[in-house]
Amino acid sequence: MEKFIIELKGLSKRSFLLELLSQLDFIDLKIREEAEGKSETGEDYDFFQSAGLFS
């Protein structure tokens, strides 16, 4: 089985893409959302610093 990773730039076309892919009988969809450890500003999130540890 081959695996492809699709990274969406925005969620606006997600439902369209899922509907399109679900119509193909040779594709088994597995959706996984991953937190990338980045804040909304795009800066790295430091868990230990936010908890006041190792500052």
N, C-alpha and C positions, 0 to 999 in steps of 0.2 A: 504494500500500500504506500502510495506517495502522500506526502504532507505538504501543504502550502500554507504560508502565513500571510494573512492580509491585514495590514495596519491601516485603519481608517483615519483620515485626517480630521473628520468631523462626523457627527452622528446623523446629519441631515439625510443622508442617502442610505443609512443602514437598513431600514425596513425594505427598501427597494432591492438592495443587494441580496438580502436574505430570502426574499420572495423569489427572485430570479434563480438563485442557487438551489432552493428547495424544489424547484420544478425539474431539476436534472436527476434522473434516477440512478446515475452512476456516482453521485456525490453523497457522502455521509457527513452531515454538518455537525461539528462540535465547536461550540462557541465558548471562548474563555476570555474574560476581561482581566487584564493585569494592571495592578497599580505600579507605576514606574518610579515611585519615590520622588516625584517632583511636585512642587507646589503649583498653584494656579499661575504664579508669575514666571514659571519655568525654571526656578532656582531649585537646587538640590535640597531635599528635606532631611534634616539631621535629627533623628529621633532622640538621641542621647542629649543633644544640646537643648532641644525643646523641653525635655524633662528636667533640665537643670543639672544633668550629669556631665562630667568631663568638660566643663566649660572653661 
